[in-house]
């Protein structure tokens, strides 16, 4: 409200918003509270996999899937530095269900008959260690 009624300058408002966003980005995802039942989490994962694997999926739909799973994707050069999942993705257990090592497939121009080259890449998931520790404690 202070910005809207002119008591806070644009520069101060933007600085405060940048600070809040940094704090939010650094905070680990919330655990507990509204836990998703296992059967709903499994249905969510199956639907996600089926949607992605559908050969007729439109690029817009793939983008929606990516936005539903990933809140932030940080890259350093050509490598993934870290990904942060959406609160819904964390709630559905994707921090543990998604692999951190994935295959990046690229079409090879020199490949005969349209074959593709795959390269294994690391995609570190933000706060995965905390989720793995908590999962181990829940099992014990």
LOFI-96906 format. One record per residue (C-alpha): residue number from 0; residue in one letter; x, y, z. Coordinates in Angstrom, 1 decimal. Last residue first. Example, Ala and Ser with C-alpha at 12.3 -4.5 7.8 and 13.67 -1.06 7.14 Angstrom:
2
+-----+--------+--------+--------+--------+
| num | residu |      x |      y |      z |
+-----+--------+--------+--------+--------+
|   1 |      s |   13.7 |   -1.1 |    7.1 |
|   0 |      a |   12.3 |   -4.5 |    7.8 |
+-----+--------+--------+--------+--------+
This chain:
140
+-----+--------+--------+--------+--------+
| num | residu |      x |      y |      z |
+-----+--------+--------+--------+--------+
| 139 |      x |   12.7 |  -45.8 |   10.5 |
| 138 |      x |   10.5 |  -45.1 |    7.4 |
| 137 |      x |    9.6 |  -41.6 |    8.4 |
| 136 |      x |   13.2 |  -40.8 |    9.3 |
| 135 |      x |   14.4 |  -42.0 |    5.9 |
| 134 |      x |   11.8 |  -39.9 |    4.2 |
| 133 |      x |   12.9 |  -36.9 |    6.2 |
| 132 |      x |   16.5 |  -37.4 |    5.2 |
| 131 |      x |   15.5 |  -37.8 |    1.5 |
| 130 |      x |   13.3 |  -34.7 |    1.7 |
| 129 |      x |   16.2 |  -32.7 |    3.2 |
| 128 |      x |   18.6 |  -33.9 |    0.6 |
| 127 |      x |   16.1 |  -33.0 |   -2.2 |
| 126 |      x |   16.1 |  -29.4 |   -1.0 |
| 125 |      x |   16.5 |  -28.0 |   -4.5 |
| 124 |      x |   16.7 |  -30.7 |   -7.2 |
| 123 |      x |   20.0 |  -31.1 |   -9.0 |
| 122 |      x |   19.7 |  -31.8 |  -12.7 |
| 121 |      x |   22.7 |  -33.9 |  -13.7 |
| 120 |      x |   23.1 |  -34.8 |  -17.4 |
| 119 |      x |   23.3 |  -38.1 |  -19.3 |
| 118 |      x |   23.8 |  -37.5 |  -23.0 |
| 117 |      x |   21.5 |  -39.0 |  -25.7 |
| 116 |      x |   22.3 |  -38.9 |  -29.4 |
| 115 |      x |   19.4 |  -39.3 |  -31.8 |
| 114 |      x |   18.8 |  -41.4 |  -34.9 |
| 113 |      x |   17.1 |  -39.6 |  -37.8 |
| 112 |      x |   17.9 |  -42.3 |  -40.4 |
| 111 |      x |   21.6 |  -41.8 |  -40.2 |
| 110 |      x |   22.9 |  -39.3 |  -37.7 |
| 109 |      x |   24.8 |  -36.3 |  -39.1 |
| 108 |      x |   22.2 |  -33.8 |  -38.0 |
| 107 |      x |   21.8 |  -35.4 |  -34.6 |
| 106 |      x |   18.6 |  -34.6 |  -32.8 |
| 105 |      x |   19.4 |  -34.1 |  -29.1 |
| 104 |      x |   18.3 |  -36.2 |  -26.2 |
| 103 |      x |   19.2 |  -35.1 |  -22.7 |
| 102 |      x |   19.1 |  -38.2 |  -20.5 |
| 101 |      x |   18.4 |  -37.6 |  -16.8 |
| 100 |      x |   20.3 |  -37.8 |  -13.5 |
|  99 |      x |   18.4 |  -36.1 |  -10.7 |
|  98 |      x |   15.5 |  -38.5 |  -11.1 |
|  97 |      x |   12.0 |  -37.3 |  -10.1 |
|  96 |      x |   10.2 |  -39.3 |   -7.5 |
|  95 |      x |   12.0 |  -37.9 |   -4.4 |
|  94 |      x |   11.4 |  -34.1 |   -5.0 |
|  93 |      x |    8.3 |  -35.2 |   -6.9 |
|  92 |      x |    6.5 |  -36.2 |   -3.7 |
|  91 |      x |    3.1 |  -34.8 |   -4.5 |
|  90 |      x |    3.5 |  -31.9 |   -2.0 |
|  89 |      x |    6.8 |  -31.0 |   -3.6 |
|  88 |      x |    5.1 |  -30.8 |   -7.1 |
|  87 |      x |    2.3 |  -28.7 |   -5.6 |
|  86 |      x |    4.8 |  -26.3 |   -4.0 |
|  85 |      x |    6.5 |  -25.9 |   -7.4 |
|  84 |      x |    9.9 |  -27.5 |   -7.8 |
|  83 |      x |   13.2 |  -25.7 |   -7.6 |
|  82 |      x |   15.9 |  -26.8 |  -10.2 |
|  81 |      x |   19.6 |  -26.5 |   -9.7 |
|  80 |      x |   22.8 |  -25.6 |  -11.6 |
|  79 |      x |   21.7 |  -27.2 |  -14.9 |
|  78 |      x |   24.6 |  -27.1 |  -17.4 |
|  77 |      x |   25.1 |  -25.3 |  -20.7 |
|  76 |      x |   26.4 |  -22.1 |  -19.0 |
|  75 |      x |   25.1 |  -22.2 |  -15.5 |
|  74 |      x |   21.4 |  -22.9 |  -15.5 |
|  73 |      x |   18.8 |  -22.3 |  -12.8 |
|  72 |      x |   15.3 |  -23.7 |  -13.3 |
|  71 |      x |   12.6 |  -22.2 |  -11.1 |
|  70 |      x |    9.1 |  -23.2 |  -10.2 |
|  69 |      x |    9.2 |  -26.5 |  -12.0 |
|  68 |      x |    6.5 |  -29.1 |  -11.9 |
|  67 |      x |    3.3 |  -27.3 |  -13.1 |
|  66 |      x |    5.4 |  -24.9 |  -15.3 |
|  65 |      x |    6.9 |  -27.9 |  -17.1 |
|  64 |      x |    3.5 |  -29.5 |  -17.6 |
|  63 |      x |    2.1 |  -26.2 |  -19.0 |
|  62 |      x |    5.1 |  -26.0 |  -21.4 |
|  61 |      x |    4.4 |  -29.5 |  -22.6 |
|  60 |      x |    0.8 |  -28.5 |  -23.2 |
|  59 |      x |    1.9 |  -25.4 |  -25.2 |
|  58 |      x |    4.3 |  -27.6 |  -27.3 |
|  57 |      x |    1.3 |  -29.8 |  -28.3 |
|  56 |      x |    1.1 |  -33.5 |  -27.2 |
|  55 |      x |    0.4 |  -35.8 |  -30.0 |
|  54 |      x |    3.1 |  -38.4 |  -29.1 |
|  53 |      x |    1.7 |  -38.7 |  -25.5 |
|  52 |      x |    4.7 |  -39.5 |  -23.3 |
|  51 |      x |    4.4 |  -36.2 |  -21.4 |
|  50 |      x |    0.7 |  -36.6 |  -20.7 |
|  49 |      x |    1.1 |  -40.2 |  -19.7 |
|  48 |      x |    4.0 |  -39.4 |  -17.3 |
|  47 |      x |    2.1 |  -36.5 |  -15.6 |
|  46 |      x |   -1.1 |  -38.6 |  -15.4 |
|  45 |      x |    1.0 |  -41.4 |  -13.7 |
|  44 |      x |    2.6 |  -39.0 |  -11.3 |
|  43 |      x |   -0.7 |  -37.4 |  -10.3 |
|  42 |      x |   -2.3 |  -40.8 |   -9.9 |
|  41 |      x |    0.6 |  -41.8 |   -7.7 |
|  40 |      x |    0.3 |  -38.7 |   -5.5 |
|  39 |      x |   -3.5 |  -39.2 |   -5.2 |
|  38 |      x |   -3.0 |  -42.8 |   -4.1 |
|  37 |      x |   -0.3 |  -41.7 |   -1.6 |
|  36 |      x |   -2.5 |  -39.1 |    0.1 |
|  35 |      x |   -1.2 |  -35.5 |   -0.3 |
|  34 |      x |    0.1 |  -34.0 |    2.8 |
|  33 |      x |   -1.4 |  -30.6 |    3.8 |
|  32 |      x |    0.7 |  -29.9 |    6.8 |
|  31 |      x |    4.0 |  -31.5 |    6.4 |
|  30 |      x |    6.9 |  -30.1 |    4.5 |
|  29 |      x |    7.4 |  -26.6 |    3.3 |
|  28 |      x |    9.9 |  -26.0 |    0.6 |
|  27 |      x |   13.3 |  -24.8 |    1.8 |
|  26 |      x |   13.7 |  -21.0 |    1.9 |
|  25 |      x |   16.4 |  -19.5 |   -0.4 |
|  24 |      x |   13.9 |  -18.6 |   -3.2 |
|  23 |      x |   11.5 |  -17.0 |   -0.8 |
|  22 |      x |   14.3 |  -14.9 |    0.8 |
|  21 |      x |   15.6 |  -13.8 |   -2.6 |
|  20 |      x |   12.0 |  -12.9 |   -3.7 |
|  19 |      x |   11.5 |  -10.8 |   -0.5 |
|  18 |      x |   14.8 |   -9.0 |   -1.1 |
|  17 |      x |   13.9 |   -8.3 |   -4.8 |
|  16 |      x |   10.5 |   -7.0 |   -3.6 |
|  15 |      x |   12.2 |   -4.7 |   -1.1 |
|  14 |      x |   14.6 |   -3.3 |   -3.8 |
|  13 |      x |   11.7 |   -2.8 |   -6.3 |
|  12 |      x |    9.7 |   -0.9 |   -3.7 |
|  11 |      x |   12.6 |    1.2 |   -2.7 |
|  10 |      x |   13.3 |    2.1 |   -6.4 |
|   9 |      x |    9.7 |    2.8 |   -7.1 |
|   8 |      x |    9.5 |    5.2 |   -4.2 |
|   7 |      x |    7.4 |    4.4 |   -1.1 |
|   6 |      x |    4.9 |    6.9 |    0.4 |
|   5 |      x |    3.2 |    7.2 |   -3.0 |
|   4 |      x |   -0.2 |    5.7 |   -2.3 |
|   3 |      x |    0.5 |    2.5 |   -4.2 |
|   2 |      x |    4.0 |    2.2 |   -2.9 |
|   1 |      x |    2.9 |    2.4 |    0.7 |
|   0 |      x |    0.0 |    0.0 |    0.0 |
+-----+--------+--------+--------+--------+
